[in-house]
Amino acid sequence: MLIGYSLLLAAVSLILALRNRAAGRVTLVGTAVLLVLLLVQMVVSIVVWGQSPDTDGILFFGYLLTALLVVPLTGAWAYAELTRWGPAVLAAGAATVAVMIVRMDQIWL
């Protein structure tokens, strides 16, 4: 679910960038929803981490914390930048988060 939502946000942001539009309320809300979903992922991961002894916690939570930092930073940058490069930065950040989530899934399993 997180991967699909991240890729959807990246696609919407990329379309805005290609259409030479600044980020607006839609991208701001989309970024906030992605951040909330990542926070839920963090809580669930902390709760069930003890049930998976083979998981490298430092690596997994390092990816998760980095994703939690990337989302608000790229979201703020996208909203502050009034040119098409704002949504382009958000698209890159959302795509990066999708890749990080895939990597977290690989680490967990």
Buried (B, 14 or more C-beta within 10 A) or exposed (E): EBBEBBBBBBEBBBEBBEEEBBBEEEBBEBBEEBBEBBEEBBEEBEEEBEEEEEBEBEEBBBBBEEBBEBBBEBBBBBBEBEEBBBBBBBBBBBBBBBBBBBBBEEBBE
